């Protein structure tokens, strides 16, 4: 890791390494990991959309995601983008759960999914920061108890991202 130019953080490639160990290194086998996450993204869109809006709108959003050109294209490439999209949707799912339920389980799941994002794709740190700022501001104005819990969780998230910042700082 320390001798190569860092364009993408290593989590996807570590996962791909073990996937290749199990299923071989043929072109088709290596593309399947991205395909799995690309296909799993479609029901995840429905799950998140159905929590936020009507079932009809959720079906519409799911249909659009199933034929979205970039998602379809990257789902057959040996790239980390479908994993990043899936993790963002997973994060949004847990964010909605935390907003609706206010439980610690949802908050822990949110932090874990947010931790996986920057280690999968460098630029997703901006999703994490934007989410913390916008949702933190919303909670600060509306629910101080949830705000304190969320900020503590975000502090844990930042602490766990120290290796990410060291790796990025190195390059």
DSSP file (Angstrom, degrees, kcal/mol; ACC not computed):
  #  RESIDUE AA STRUCTURE BP1 BP2  ACC     N-H-->O    O-->H-N    N-H-->O    O-->H-N    TCO  KAPPA ALPHA  PHI   PSI    X-CA   Y-CA   Z-CA
    1    1 A X              0   0    0      0, 0.0     3,-0.4     0, 0.0     5,-0.0   0.000 360.0 360.0 360.0 -32.0    0.0    0.0    0.0
    2    2 A X        +     0   0    0      1,-0.2     4,-0.1     3,-0.0     0, 0.0   0.527 360.0  50.8 -86.0  -3.8    2.8    2.4    0.8
    3    3 A X  S    S+     0   0    0      2,-0.1     2,-0.3     0, 0.0    -1,-0.2   0.509  98.3  75.0-107.9  -6.7    4.6    2.0   -2.6
    4    4 A X  S    S-     0   0    0     -3,-0.4     2,-0.4     1,-0.0     0, 0.0  -0.726  89.0-100.8-107.4 155.6    1.7    2.5   -5.0
    5    5 A X        -     0   0    0     -2,-0.3     2,-0.9     1,-0.1     3,-0.3  -0.605  40.2-131.9 -70.5 125.4   -0.2    5.7   -6.0
    6    6 A X        +     0   0    0     -2,-0.4     3,-0.1     1,-0.2    -1,-0.1  -0.718  50.7 142.7 -88.1 108.1   -3.4    5.8   -4.0
    7    7 A X  S    S+     0   0    0     -2,-0.9     2,-0.4     1,-0.4   115,-0.3   0.628  75.6  25.1-108.1 -27.3   -6.4    6.5   -6.2
    8    8 A X  S    S-     0   0    0     -3,-0.3    -1,-0.4   113,-0.1   113,-0.1  -1.000  85.3-113.8-138.6 138.1   -8.8    4.2   -4.4
    9    9 A X        -     0   0    0     -2,-0.4     3,-0.4   109,-0.2     4,-0.4  -0.297  34.2-115.0 -69.3 160.6   -8.7    2.9   -0.8
   10   10 A X  S  > S+     0   0    0      1,-0.2     4,-2.5     2,-0.1     5,-0.2   0.487  86.1  94.1 -86.3  -5.9   -8.1   -0.8   -0.4
   11   11 A X  H  > S+     0   0    0    108,-2.4     4,-2.4     1,-0.2    -1,-0.2   0.906  90.3  46.1 -58.2 -45.7  -11.3   -2.3    1.1
   12   12 A X  H  > S+     0   0    0     -3,-0.4     4,-2.7   107,-0.4    -1,-0.2   0.915 113.8  49.3 -60.9 -42.0  -12.8   -3.3   -2.2
   13   13 A X  H  > S+     0   0    0     -4,-0.4     4,-2.0     2,-0.2    -1,-0.2   0.835 109.1  51.6 -71.3 -31.7   -9.6   -4.8   -3.5
   14   14 A X  H  X S+     0   0    0     -4,-2.5     4,-1.8     2,-0.2    -1,-0.2   0.924 112.3  47.1 -66.0 -43.3   -9.1   -6.8   -0.3
   15   15 A X  H  X S+     0   0    0     -4,-2.4     4,-2.1    -5,-0.2    -2,-0.2   0.902 111.7  50.6 -62.2 -41.3  -12.6   -8.2   -0.7
   16   16 A X  H  X S+     0   0    0     -4,-2.7     4,-2.7     2,-0.2    -1,-0.2   0.877 105.2  58.1 -63.8 -37.7  -11.9   -8.9   -4.3
   17   17 A X  H  X S+     0   0    0     -4,-2.0     4,-1.8     1,-0.2    -1,-0.2   0.939 110.9  40.9 -57.5 -48.6   -8.7  -10.7   -3.3
   18   18 A X  H  X S+     0   0    0     -4,-1.8     4,-1.5     2,-0.2    -1,-0.2   0.828 112.3  55.7 -72.3 -30.7  -10.6  -13.2   -1.1
   19   19 A X  H  X S+     0   0    0     -4,-2.1     4,-2.6     2,-0.2     5,-0.2   0.908 108.2  48.8 -63.9 -41.9  -13.4  -13.5   -3.7
   20   20 A X  H  X S+     0   0    0     -4,-2.7     4,-2.4     1,-0.2    -2,-0.2   0.881 106.8  56.4 -64.9 -38.9  -10.8  -14.5   -6.3
   21   21 A X  H  < S+     0   0    0     -4,-1.8    -1,-0.2    -5,-0.2    -2,-0.2   0.867 115.5  37.9 -60.4 -35.5   -9.3  -17.0   -3.8
   22   22 A X  H  < S+     0   0    0     -4,-1.5    -2,-0.2     2,-0.1    -1,-0.2   0.868 132.0  22.6 -83.5 -38.1  -12.8  -18.7   -3.5
   23   23 A X  H  < S-     0   0    0     -4,-2.6     3,-0.3     1,-0.3    -3,-0.2   0.403 106.9-109.3-117.0   1.2  -14.1  -18.4   -7.1
   24   24 A X     <  -     0   0    0     -4,-2.4    -1,-0.3    -5,-0.2    -2,-0.1  -0.221  29.1 -84.5  95.1 173.5  -11.0  -18.1   -9.3
   25   25 A X  S    S+     0   0    0     -4,-0.1    -1,-0.1     4,-0.1    -5,-0.1   0.047  72.3 132.5-112.3  25.9   -9.5  -15.3  -11.3
   26   26 A X     >  -     0   0    0     -3,-0.3     4,-2.3     1,-0.1     5,-0.2  -0.360  69.8-111.0 -70.0 159.5  -11.4  -15.6  -14.6
   27   27 A X  H  > S+     0   0    0      1,-0.2     4,-1.4     2,-0.2     5,-0.1   0.903 118.5  48.6 -59.1 -42.3  -12.8  -12.4  -16.0
   28   28 A X  H  > S+     0   0    0      1,-0.2     4,-1.1     2,-0.2    -1,-0.2   0.925 110.4  50.6 -65.2 -45.1  -16.4  -13.5  -15.2
   29   29 A X  H  > S+     0   0    0      1,-0.2     4,-0.6     2,-0.2     3,-0.4   0.892 110.0  49.9 -61.6 -39.9  -15.6  -14.5  -11.6
   30   30 A X  H  < S+     0   0    0     -4,-2.3     4,-0.5     1,-0.2     3,-0.4   0.809 109.7  51.4 -71.2 -27.8  -13.9  -11.2  -10.9
   31   31 A X  H  X S+     0   0    0     -4,-1.4     4,-1.9    -5,-0.2    -1,-0.2   0.698  92.6  76.1 -79.7 -18.7  -16.8   -9.2  -12.2
   32   32 A X  H  X S+     0   0    0     -4,-1.1     4,-2.8    -3,-0.4    -1,-0.2   0.841  85.2  61.2 -65.8 -33.6  -19.4  -11.1  -10.1
   33   33 A X  H  X S+     0   0    0     -4,-0.6     4,-1.7    -3,-0.4    -1,-0.2   0.938 108.9  42.5 -59.9 -46.2  -18.5   -9.2   -6.9
   34   34 A X  H  > S+     0   0    0     -4,-0.5     4,-2.6     1,-0.2    -1,-0.2   0.889 112.8  54.6 -65.2 -38.2  -19.5   -5.9   -8.4
   35   35 A X  H  X S+     0   0    0     -4,-1.9     4,-2.8     2,-0.2     5,-0.3   0.900 104.3  54.4 -62.1 -41.4  -22.6   -7.5  -10.0
   36   36 A X  H  X S+     0   0    0     -4,-2.8     4,-2.4     1,-0.2    -1,-0.2   0.939 113.0  41.8 -58.2 -48.0  -23.7   -8.8   -6.6
   37   37 A X  H  X S+     0   0    0     -4,-1.7     4,-1.2     2,-0.2    -1,-0.2   0.860 113.3  53.7 -70.6 -34.1  -23.6   -5.3   -5.1
   38   38 A X  H  X S+     0   0    0     -4,-2.6     4,-0.7    37,-0.2    -2,-0.2   0.918 113.1  42.4 -64.2 -43.0  -25.1   -3.7   -8.2
   39   39 A X  H >X S+     0   0    0     -4,-2.8     3,-0.8     1,-0.2     4,-0.8   0.890 111.7  54.8 -70.2 -39.1  -28.1   -6.1   -8.0
   40   40 A X  H 3X S+     0   0    0     -4,-2.4     4,-1.3    -5,-0.3    -1,-0.2   0.734  97.5  67.1 -66.7 -21.3  -28.4   -5.8   -4.2
   41   41 A X  H 3X S+     0   0    0     -4,-1.2     4,-2.3     1,-0.2    -1,-0.2   0.855  90.3  63.4 -66.0 -34.7  -28.6   -2.0   -4.7
   42   42 A X  H <X S+     0   0    0     -3,-0.8     4,-1.6    -4,-0.7     3,-0.2   0.948 107.0  39.1 -61.9 -52.8  -32.0   -2.3   -6.4
   43   43 A X  H  X S+     0   0    0     -4,-0.8     4,-2.5     1,-0.2    -1,-0.2   0.829 112.6  59.1 -66.9 -26.7  -33.9   -3.8   -3.5
   44   44 A X  H  X S+     0   0    0     -4,-1.3     4,-2.5     2,-0.2     5,-0.3   0.882 102.2  53.2 -66.6 -36.2  -32.0   -1.5   -1.1
   45   45 A X  H  X S+     0   0    0     -4,-2.3     4,-2.9     2,-0.2     5,-0.3   0.928 110.0  48.3 -60.6 -44.4  -33.4    1.5   -3.1
   46   46 A X  H  X S+     0   0    0     -4,-1.6     4,-2.8     2,-0.2    -2,-0.2   0.929 110.6  51.0 -61.7 -44.8  -36.9    0.1   -2.6
   47   47 A X  H  X S+     0   0    0     -4,-2.5     4,-1.1     2,-0.2    -2,-0.2   0.939 115.9  40.0 -60.1 -48.9  -36.3   -0.4    1.2
   48   48 A X  H  X S+     0   0    0     -4,-2.5     4,-1.1     1,-0.2     3,-0.4   0.934 117.1  48.7 -67.2 -46.0  -35.0    3.2    1.7
   49   49 A X  H  X S+     0   0    0     -4,-2.9     4,-2.4    -5,-0.3     3,-0.4   0.871 107.6  54.9 -64.3 -36.6  -37.6    4.8   -0.6
   50   50 A X  H  < S+     0   0    0     -4,-2.8    -1,-0.2    -5,-0.3    -2,-0.2   0.789 107.1  51.5 -69.3 -25.1  -40.5    2.9    1.0
   51   51 A X  H  < S+     0   0    0     -4,-1.1    -1,-0.2    -3,-0.4    -2,-0.2   0.749 118.5  37.4 -77.4 -23.4  -39.4    4.2    4.4
   52   52 A X  H  < S+     0   0    0     -4,-1.1     2,-0.2    -3,-0.4    -2,-0.2   0.701 126.4   4.3-100.7 -23.1  -39.3    7.8    3.1
   53   53 A X  S  < S-     0   0    0     -4,-2.4     2,-0.0     1,-0.2     5,-0.0  -0.716  93.2 -50.2-147.7-168.4  -42.3    8.0    0.7
   54   54 A X     >  -     0   0    0     -2,-0.2     4,-2.1     1,-0.1    -1,-0.2  -0.235  49.3-112.1 -73.1 163.7  -45.2    6.0   -0.7
   55   55 A X  H  > S+     0   0    0      1,-0.2     4,-2.4     2,-0.2     5,-0.2   0.863 117.7  55.5 -63.4 -36.8  -45.0    2.5   -2.0
   56   56 A X  H  > S+     0   0    0      1,-0.2     4,-2.1     2,-0.2    -1,-0.2   0.926 109.2  45.8 -63.9 -44.6  -45.7    3.8   -5.5
   57   57 A X  H  > S+     0   0    0      2,-0.2     4,-2.7     1,-0.2    -1,-0.2   0.871 111.2  53.9 -65.2 -36.0  -42.8    6.2   -5.4
   58   58 A X  H  X S+     0   0    0     -4,-2.1     4,-2.3     2,-0.2    -2,-0.2   0.902 108.7  48.3 -64.8 -41.0  -40.6    3.5   -4.0
   59   59 A X  H  X S+     0   0    0     -4,-2.4     4,-2.4     2,-0.2    -2,-0.2   0.902 111.6  50.6 -65.3 -40.5  -41.5    1.2   -6.9
   60   60 A X  H  X S+     0   0    0     -4,-2.1     4,-2.3     2,-0.2    -2,-0.2   0.933 111.6  47.2 -62.0 -46.6  -40.8    4.1   -9.3
   61   61 A X  H  X S+     0   0    0     -4,-2.7     4,-2.3     1,-0.2    -2,-0.2   0.887 112.1  50.8 -62.9 -39.0  -37.4    4.8   -7.7
   62   62 A X  H  X S+     0   0    0     -4,-2.3     4,-2.0     2,-0.2    -1,-0.2   0.903 109.1  50.7 -65.4 -41.8  -36.5    1.1   -7.8
   63   63 A X  H  X S+     0   0    0     -4,-2.4     4,-1.0     2,-0.2    -2,-0.2   0.921 111.0  48.4 -62.2 -44.5  -37.4    0.8  -11.5
   64   64 A X  H >X S+     0   0    0     -4,-2.3     3,-0.7     1,-0.2     4,-0.6   0.918 111.5  49.7 -62.6 -42.9  -35.2    3.8  -12.3
   65   65 A X  H 3< S+     0   0    0     -4,-2.3     3,-0.5     1,-0.2    -1,-0.2   0.836 104.3  59.8 -66.6 -30.8  -32.3    2.3  -10.3
   66   66 A X  H 3< S+     0   0    0     -4,-2.0    -1,-0.2     1,-0.2    -2,-0.2   0.771 117.7  29.9 -68.3 -24.7  -32.7   -1.0  -12.0
   67   67 A X  H << S+     0   0    0     -4,-1.0     2,-0.3    -3,-0.7    -1,-0.2   0.282  81.9 135.2-117.8   9.6  -32.1    0.6  -15.4
   68   68 A X     X  -     0   0    0     -4,-0.6     4,-2.6    -3,-0.5     5,-0.3  -0.442  53.3-139.2 -62.0 122.1  -29.8    3.5  -14.4
   69   69 A X  H  > S+     0   0    0     -2,-0.3     4,-2.9     1,-0.2     5,-0.2   0.869  97.1  47.4 -56.4 -43.9  -27.0    3.4  -17.0
   70   70 A X  H  > S+     0   0    0      2,-0.2     4,-2.8     1,-0.2    -1,-0.2   0.916 113.7  47.4 -67.0 -41.1  -24.1    4.1  -14.7
   71   71 A X  H  > S+     0   0    0      2,-0.2     4,-1.3     1,-0.2    -2,-0.2   0.924 115.3  45.9 -65.3 -42.2  -25.2    1.6  -12.1
   72   72 A X  H  < S+     0   0    0     -4,-2.6     4,-0.5     2,-0.2    -2,-0.2   0.934 114.6  48.5 -63.8 -45.8  -25.7   -1.0  -14.9
   73   73 A X  H >< S+     0   0    0     -4,-2.9     3,-1.2    -5,-0.3    -2,-0.2   0.941 115.1  42.2 -60.7 -50.1  -22.4   -0.2  -16.5
   74   74 A X  H >< S+     0   0    0     -4,-2.8     3,-0.8     1,-0.2     5,-0.4   0.685 101.0  71.8 -75.5 -15.7  -20.3   -0.3  -13.3
   75   75 A X  T 3< S+     0   0    0     -4,-1.3    -1,-0.2     1,-0.2   -37,-0.2   0.648 103.7  41.5 -72.8 -12.8  -22.1   -3.4  -12.0
   76   76 A X  T <  S+     0   0    0     -3,-1.2     2,-0.3    -4,-0.5    -1,-0.2   0.307 101.2  88.2-113.6   7.3  -20.2   -5.4  -14.7
   77   77 A X  S <  S-     0   0    0     -3,-0.8     2,-1.7    -4,-0.2   -43,-0.1  -0.684  87.6-114.4 -98.4 157.7  -16.9   -3.7  -14.2
   78   78 A X  S    S+     0   0    0     -2,-0.3     2,-0.3   -44,-0.1   -47,-0.1  -0.549  78.6 116.3 -89.1  70.8  -14.2   -4.8  -11.7
   79   79 A X  S    S-     0   0    0     -2,-1.7     3,-0.3    -5,-0.4     4,-0.2  -0.871  72.3-123.3-137.4 165.6  -14.6   -1.5   -9.8
   80   80 A X  S  > S+     0   0    0     -2,-0.3     4,-2.1     1,-0.2     3,-0.3   0.467  82.3  98.2 -91.3  -2.9  -15.8   -0.5   -6.3
   81   81 A X  H  > S+     0   0    0      1,-0.2     4,-2.5     2,-0.2     5,-0.2   0.875  81.0  50.5 -61.2 -42.9  -18.5    1.9   -7.4
   82   82 A X  H  > S+     0   0    0     -8,-0.3     4,-2.3    -3,-0.3    -1,-0.2   0.877 110.8  51.5 -62.6 -33.2  -21.5   -0.5   -6.9
   83   83 A X  H  > S+     0   0    0     -3,-0.3     4,-2.6    -4,-0.2    -2,-0.2   0.921 109.9  49.0 -66.2 -42.6  -20.2   -1.3   -3.4
   84   84 A X  H  X S+     0   0    0     -4,-2.1     4,-2.2     2,-0.2    -2,-0.2   0.912 111.7  48.3 -63.3 -43.1  -20.0    2.4   -2.6
   85   85 A X  H  X S+     0   0    0     -4,-2.5     4,-2.2     2,-0.2    -1,-0.2   0.921 112.4  49.4 -63.4 -43.3  -23.6    3.0   -3.9
   86   86 A X  H  X S+     0   0    0     -4,-2.3     4,-2.4    -5,-0.2    -2,-0.2   0.916 111.1  49.4 -61.4 -43.8  -24.8    0.1   -1.9
   87   87 A X  H  X S+     0   0    0     -4,-2.6     4,-2.6     2,-0.2    -1,-0.2   0.856 108.5  53.0 -67.0 -34.8  -23.1    1.3    1.3
   88   88 A X  H  X S+     0   0    0     -4,-2.2     4,-2.6     2,-0.2    -1,-0.2   0.932 111.6  46.1 -63.8 -44.3  -24.5    4.8    0.9
   89   89 A X  H  X S+     0   0    0     -4,-2.2     4,-2.3     2,-0.2    -2,-0.2   0.882 111.8  51.5 -65.7 -37.4  -28.0    3.3    0.6
   90   90 A X  H  X S+     0   0    0     -4,-2.4     4,-2.2     2,-0.2    -2,-0.2   0.918 110.3  49.6 -62.9 -43.0  -27.3    1.1    3.6
   91   91 A X  H  X S+     0   0    0     -4,-2.6     4,-2.3     1,-0.2    -2,-0.2   0.924 110.7  49.0 -60.7 -45.9  -26.2    4.2    5.5
   92   92 A X  H  X S+     0   0    0     -4,-2.6     4,-2.5     1,-0.2    -1,-0.2   0.876 108.3  55.2 -63.0 -37.0  -29.3    6.0    4.6
   93   93 A X  H  X S+     0   0    0     -4,-2.3     4,-2.1     1,-0.2    -1,-0.2   0.940 111.6  42.7 -59.9 -47.6  -31.4    3.1    5.6
   94   94 A X  H  X S+     0   0    0     -4,-2.2     4,-2.6     2,-0.2    -2,-0.2   0.817 111.2  56.2 -70.9 -29.9  -29.9    3.1    9.1
   95   95 A X  H  X S+     0   0    0     -4,-2.3     4,-2.6     2,-0.2    -2,-0.2   0.929 108.9  46.3 -64.5 -45.2  -30.1    6.9    9.3
   96   96 A X  H  X S+     0   0    0     -4,-2.5     4,-2.6     2,-0.2     5,-0.2   0.911 112.2  51.4 -63.1 -42.1  -33.8    6.7    8.6
   97   97 A X  H  X>S+     0   0    0     -4,-2.1     4,-3.3     1,-0.2     5,-0.7   0.924 111.3  47.2 -60.0 -44.7  -34.1    3.9   11.2
   98   98 A X  H  X5S+     0   0    0     -4,-2.6     4,-1.4     1,-0.2    -2,-0.2   0.905 112.6  49.8 -64.5 -40.0  -32.3    6.0   13.8
   99   99 A X  H  <5S+     0   0    0     -4,-2.6    -2,-0.2     1,-0.2    -1,-0.2   0.903 119.1  37.4 -64.2 -40.7  -34.4    9.0   13.0
  100  100 A X  H  <5S+     0   0    0     -4,-2.6    -2,-0.2    -5,-0.2    -1,-0.2   0.889 133.4  22.0 -80.7 -40.0  -37.7    7.0   13.3
  101  101 A X  H  <5S-     0   0    0     -4,-3.3    -3,-0.2    -5,-0.2    -2,-0.2   0.802  80.4-148.4 -98.8 -35.3  -36.7    4.8   16.3
  102  102 A X     << +     0   0    0     -4,-1.4     2,-0.2    -5,-0.7    -4,-0.2   0.706  45.1 149.3  72.0  20.1  -33.9    6.7   18.0
  103  103 A X     >  -     0   0    0     -6,-0.3     4,-1.3     1,-0.1    -1,-0.2  -0.504  56.4-127.5 -90.8 157.9  -32.3    3.4   19.1
  104  104 A X  H  > S+     0   0    0      1,-0.2     4,-2.6     2,-0.2     5,-0.2   0.791 104.6  64.3 -72.4 -28.6  -28.6    2.7   19.6
  105  105 A X  H  > S+     0   0    0      1,-0.2     4,-2.4     2,-0.2    -1,-0.2   0.933 104.4  45.8 -61.0 -45.3  -28.6   -0.4   17.3
  106  106 A X  H  > S+     0   0    0      1,-0.2     4,-2.2     2,-0.2    -1,-0.2   0.884 112.4  51.9 -64.5 -38.0  -29.5    1.7   14.3
  107  107 A X  H  X S+     0   0    0     -4,-1.3     4,-2.2     2,-0.2    -2,-0.2   0.896 109.7  48.4 -66.8 -40.3  -26.9    4.3   15.3
  108  108 A X  H  X S+     0   0    0     -4,-2.6     4,-2.4     2,-0.2    -2,-0.2   0.919 112.3  48.8 -65.0 -44.0  -24.2    1.6   15.6
  109  109 A X  H  X S+     0   0    0     -4,-2.4     4,-2.5     1,-0.2     5,-0.2   0.879 109.9  53.0 -63.1 -37.8  -25.2    0.2   12.2
  110  110 A X  H  X S+     0   0    0     -4,-2.2     4,-2.3   -16,-0.2    -2,-0.2   0.926 109.7  47.8 -62.2 -45.8  -25.0    3.7   10.7
  111  111 A X  H  X S+     0   0    0     -4,-2.2     4,-2.0     2,-0.2    -2,-0.2   0.911 111.7  50.2 -63.3 -42.7  -21.5    4.2   12.1
  112  112 A X  H  X S+     0   0    0     -4,-2.4     4,-1.8     2,-0.2    -2,-0.2   0.932 112.4  45.8 -63.9 -45.4  -20.3    0.9   10.7
  113  113 A X  H  X S+     0   0    0     -4,-2.5     4,-1.1     1,-0.2    -1,-0.2   0.890 113.2  50.8 -65.9 -36.4  -21.7    1.5    7.3
  114  114 A X  H  X S+     0   0    0     -4,-2.3     4,-0.8    -5,-0.2    -1,-0.2   0.813 107.8  53.9 -69.4 -29.0  -20.2    5.0    7.3
  115  115 A X  H  X S+     0   0    0     -4,-2.0     4,-0.9     1,-0.2    -1,-0.2   0.870 105.6  52.9 -70.4 -36.4  -16.9    3.6    8.3
  116  116 A X  H  X S+     0   0    0     -4,-1.8     4,-0.8     1,-0.2    -1,-0.2   0.802  97.2  69.9 -69.3 -28.5  -16.8    1.2    5.4
  117  117 A X  H >X S+     0   0    0     -4,-1.1     4,-2.5     1,-0.2     3,-1.5   0.952  99.2  41.4 -59.8 -57.6  -17.5    3.9    2.8
  118  118 A X  H 3< S+     0   0    0     -4,-0.8  -109,-0.2     1,-0.3    -1,-0.2   0.828 113.3  55.1 -64.2 -27.9  -14.1    5.9    2.9
  119  119 A X  H 3< S+     0   0    0     -4,-0.9  -108,-2.4     1,-0.2  -107,-0.4   0.644 113.4  43.7 -76.3 -12.5  -12.2    2.6    3.1
  120  120 A X  H << S+     0   0    0     -3,-1.5     2,-0.4    -4,-0.8  -108,-0.2   0.826 130.5  11.3 -94.9 -42.1  -14.0    1.6   -0.1
  121  121 A X    ><  -     0   0    0     -4,-2.5     3,-1.6    -5,-0.1    -1,-0.3  -0.976  68.2-138.4-144.1 124.4  -13.8    4.8   -2.1
  122  122 A X  G >  S+     0   0    0     -2,-0.4     3,-1.4  -115,-0.3     4,-0.1   0.868  98.7  52.8 -50.5 -50.2  -11.7    7.8   -1.2
  123  123 A X  G >  S+     0   0    0      1,-0.3     3,-1.8     2,-0.1     4,-0.4   0.596  84.6  84.0 -69.6 -12.1  -14.2   10.5   -2.1
  124  124 A X  G <>  +     0   0    0     -3,-1.6     4,-1.8     1,-0.3     3,-0.5   0.589  68.2  83.2 -71.6  -6.3  -17.0    9.1    0.1
  125  125 A X  H <> S+     0   0    0     -3,-1.4     4,-2.5     1,-0.2    -1,-0.3   0.829  85.5  60.0 -60.8 -29.0  -15.5   10.9    3.1
  126  126 A X  H <> S+     0   0    0     -3,-1.8     4,-2.4     2,-0.2    -1,-0.2   0.830 100.5  53.3 -69.1 -31.1  -17.4   13.9    1.8
  127  127 A X  H  > S+     0   0    0     -3,-0.5     4,-2.8    -4,-0.4     5,-0.2   0.947 110.2  48.0 -63.2 -47.6  -20.7   11.9    2.1
  128  128 A X  H  X S+     0   0    0     -4,-1.8     4,-2.4     1,-0.2    -2,-0.2   0.927 114.7  44.4 -59.1 -47.0  -19.8   11.2    5.8
  129  129 A X  H  X S+     0   0    0     -4,-2.5     4,-2.5     2,-0.2    -1,-0.2   0.908 114.6  48.3 -67.1 -42.1  -18.9   14.8    6.5
  130  130 A X  H  X S+     0   0    0     -4,-2.4     4,-2.8     2,-0.2     5,-0.4   0.915 112.1  50.0 -64.4 -42.5  -21.9   16.2    4.7
  131  131 A X  H  X>S+     0   0    0     -4,-2.8     4,-2.4    -5,-0.2     5,-0.6   0.926 111.7  48.3 -60.6 -45.4  -24.2   13.8    6.5
  132  132 A X  H  X5S+     0   0    0     -4,-2.4     4,-1.5    -5,-0.2     5,-0.2   0.911 115.8  43.6 -63.4 -43.0  -22.7   14.7    9.9
  133  133 A X  H  X5S+     0   0    0     -4,-2.5     4,-2.3     3,-0.2    -2,-0.2   0.964 120.6  38.1 -68.0 -52.1  -23.0   18.4    9.3
  134  134 A X  H  X5S+     0   0    0     -4,-2.8     4,-2.3     2,-0.2    -2,-0.2   0.943 123.3  39.4 -68.4 -48.8  -26.5   18.4    7.8
  135  135 A X  H  X5S+     0   0    0     -4,-2.4     4,-2.8    -5,-0.4     5,-0.2   0.885 115.4  53.7 -70.5 -36.6  -28.1   15.8   10.0
  136  136 A X  H  X<S+     0   0    0     -4,-1.5     4,-2.5    -5,-0.6    -2,-0.2   0.917 110.0  47.5 -61.2 -43.0  -26.2   17.1   13.1
  137  137 A X  H  X S+     0   0    0     -4,-2.3     4,-1.9    -5,-0.2    -2,-0.2   0.921 111.5  50.9 -63.1 -44.2  -27.6   20.6   12.4
  138  138 A X  H  X S+     0   0    0     -4,-2.3     4,-1.7     1,-0.2     5,-0.2   0.932 113.4  44.6 -59.0 -46.3  -31.1   19.2   12.0
  139  139 A X  H  X S+     0   0    0     -4,-2.8     4,-2.9     1,-0.2     8,-0.3   0.878 108.2  57.8 -66.8 -37.3  -30.8   17.3   15.3
  140  140 A X  H  < S+     0   0    0     -4,-2.5    -1,-0.2     1,-0.2    -2,-0.2   0.887 113.2  40.5 -59.4 -38.7  -29.4   20.3   17.1
  141  141 A X  H  < S+     0   0    0     -4,-1.9    -1,-0.2    -5,-0.1    -2,-0.2   0.789 130.0  25.7 -78.8 -28.5  -32.4   22.3   16.1
  142  142 A X  H  < S+     0   0    0     -4,-1.7     2,-0.3     1,-0.2    -3,-0.2   0.790 127.8  16.8-111.3 -33.4  -35.0   19.5   16.7
  143  143 A X     X  -     0   0    0     -4,-2.9     4,-2.1    -5,-0.2    -1,-0.2  -0.782  49.7-174.5-151.0  98.3  -33.8   17.0   19.3
  144  144 A X  H  > S+     0   0    0     -2,-0.3     4,-2.3     1,-0.2     5,-0.2   0.841  86.8  55.3 -66.2 -34.8  -30.9   17.6   21.6
  145  145 A X  H  > S+     0   0    0      2,-0.2     4,-1.9     1,-0.2    -1,-0.2   0.940 111.8  43.0 -65.1 -46.0  -30.9   14.1   23.1
  146  146 A X  H  > S+     0   0    0      1,-0.2     4,-2.9     2,-0.2     5,-0.2   0.871 110.7  58.2 -65.0 -36.1  -30.5   12.5   19.7
  147  147 A X  H  X S+     0   0    0     -4,-2.1     4,-2.7    -8,-0.3    -2,-0.2   0.926 106.2  47.4 -59.5 -46.4  -28.0   15.2   18.8
  148  148 A X  H  X S+     0   0    0     -4,-2.3     4,-2.1     2,-0.2    -1,-0.2   0.925 113.9  47.3 -62.4 -45.1  -25.7   14.2   21.7
  149  149 A X  H  X S+     0   0    0     -4,-1.9     4,-2.1     1,-0.2    -2,-0.2   0.909 113.8  48.2 -62.6 -42.3  -26.0   10.5   20.9
  150  150 A X  H  X S+     0   0    0     -4,-2.9     4,-2.5     1,-0.2    -2,-0.2   0.902 110.8  49.9 -66.9 -41.3  -25.3   11.2   17.2
  151  151 A X  H  X S+     0   0    0     -4,-2.7     4,-2.1     2,-0.2    -1,-0.2   0.875 109.8  51.1 -67.3 -36.5  -22.3   13.4   17.9
  152  152 A X  H  X S+     0   0    0     -4,-2.1     4,-2.0    -5,-0.2    -1,-0.2   0.930 111.9  47.5 -62.4 -44.7  -20.8   10.8   20.2
  153  153 A X  H  X S+     0   0    0     -4,-2.1     4,-2.3     1,-0.2    -2,-0.2   0.890 110.5  51.6 -63.9 -39.2  -21.2    8.2   17.5
  154  154 A X  H  X S+     0   0    0     -4,-2.5     4,-2.7     2,-0.2    -1,-0.2   0.868 106.7  54.5 -66.3 -35.4  -19.7   10.5   14.9
  155  155 A X  H  X S+     0   0    0     -4,-2.1     4,-2.2     2,-0.2    -2,-0.2   0.911 108.7  47.9 -62.1 -42.7  -16.7   11.0   17.3
  156  156 A X  H  X S+     0   0    0     -4,-2.0     4,-2.3     2,-0.2    -2,-0.2   0.908 110.9  52.3 -62.7 -42.0  -16.2    7.3   17.4
  157  157 A X  H  X S+     0   0    0     -4,-2.3     4,-1.0     1,-0.2    -2,-0.2   0.927 109.3  48.5 -60.2 -46.2  -16.5    7.2   13.6
  158  158 A X  H  < S+     0   0    0     -4,-2.7     3,-0.5     1,-0.2    -1,-0.2   0.896 110.0  52.4 -62.2 -39.7  -13.8    9.9   13.3
  159  159 A X  H >< S+     0   0    0     -4,-2.2     3,-1.3     1,-0.2     4,-0.3   0.910 109.2  49.2 -62.4 -41.4  -11.5    8.0   15.7
  160  160 A X  H 3< S+     0   0    0     -4,-2.3     3,-0.3     1,-0.3    -1,-0.2   0.660 105.3  60.0 -72.5 -15.1  -11.9    4.8   13.6
  161  161 A X  T 3X S+     0   0    0     -4,-1.0     4,-2.3    -3,-0.5    -1,-0.3   0.387  73.4 100.2 -91.9   3.5  -11.1    6.8   10.4
  162  162 A X  H <> S+     0   0    0     -3,-1.3     4,-2.4     1,-0.2     5,-0.2   0.919  81.2  51.3 -56.1 -45.9   -7.7    7.9   11.7
  163  163 A X  H  > S+     0   0    0     -3,-0.3     4,-2.6    -4,-0.3    -1,-0.2   0.883 108.5  53.2 -59.4 -35.4   -5.9    5.2    9.6
  164  164 A X  H  > S+     0   0    0     -4,-0.2     4,-2.8     2,-0.2     5,-0.2   0.945 110.3  45.8 -61.6 -48.3   -7.8    6.5    6.6
  165  165 A X  H  X S+     0   0    0     -4,-2.3     4,-2.7     1,-0.2    -2,-0.2   0.863 112.7  50.9 -65.7 -35.1   -6.6   10.0    7.2
  166  166 A X  H  X S+     0   0    0     -4,-2.4     4,-1.9    -5,-0.2    -1,-0.2   0.935 112.3  46.8 -65.0 -45.7   -3.1    8.7    7.8
  167  167 A X  H  X S+     0   0    0     -4,-2.6     4,-1.1     2,-0.2    -2,-0.2   0.921 115.8  44.5 -62.0 -45.3   -3.2    6.8    4.5
  168  168 A X  H  < S+     0   0    0     -4,-2.8     3,-0.4     1,-0.2    -1,-0.2   0.907 112.3  52.7 -66.4 -41.7   -4.6    9.7    2.6
  169  169 A X  H  < S+     0   0    0     -4,-2.7    -1,-0.2     1,-0.2    -2,-0.2   0.822 102.8  59.2 -63.1 -31.4   -2.1   12.1    4.2
  170  170 A X  H  <        0   0    0     -4,-1.9    -1,-0.2     1,-0.2    -2,-0.2   0.860 360.0 360.0 -64.6 -35.7    0.7    9.8    3.2
  171  171 A X     <        0   0    0     -4,-1.1    -1,-0.2    -3,-0.4    -2,-0.2   0.445 360.0 360.0 -91.1 360.0   -0.2   10.2   -0.5
